[in-house]
Amino acid sequence: MTIDITQIGSLVSSIGFPCVMCLILVYFMNISNKNLTEAISELKTAITELIAREDIYHKTKEDK
């Protein structure tokens, strides 16, 4: 989503500066939330894989 300065100016003049800033903050919080959700998902996958490897390592070590 791209928006130029004239569109921002018209939004400010029609609905007010505080409303425009709230909308911008909500937009950036949404982007940040998506990025954090993806990062947490990747960490969850990595942790699950490490736990699986440790289980396999300990099982093979116990067999010896």
N, C-alpha and C positions, 0 to 999 in steps of 0.2 A: 504494500500500500504506500503510494507516494503522494505527497501533498505539498503544494508550493506555498510560498509566503502570502500570496494574495488570497488563497483559500483560507488560510489561518486568520488573516485580517478580517475577512468577511464573517467568519465564524465568531470572532471576538466581538465584532460590532453587532452581530445579531443576537447571540445568546450570552455574551459576557465572558470576561477573562477567566473568572474562577471556574466556570463550567467547562471552558475549553481546556484549562489546565487539568481538571479532574478527568476528562476524557483521555487526555494524553497520558496521564499517570496510569489509568486503568489499562490502556493499550500496552504500555511498557511493562506493567506488572504481569500482564498476561503472557507476554513474550518471555519474561524472566521465569515465570512459573513453568512454562513449557520446557525451557532449557534445563531447569532444575529437575523436572520430572524425568527427562531423558537421561540426565547424569545419574540420578538415583537408580534408574532402571539398569544402566550399565554397571553400576557398582554392585547392585543386587546379583546380576548375572556373574560378575567376576567373583564375588564372595561365594556364591553357590558352586562355581567351578573349583575354587580352592578347597572348599570343604569336601567336595567329591574326591579330589586328588588326595587329600589327607586321609580320607577313609580308605581309599585304595592302597595308599602307602602303608598305613597301619595294618591292614588286613594281610598284605603280602609279607610284611615284617613278622607278623604273628605266625604265619605259616612256616617260616624257616626254623 
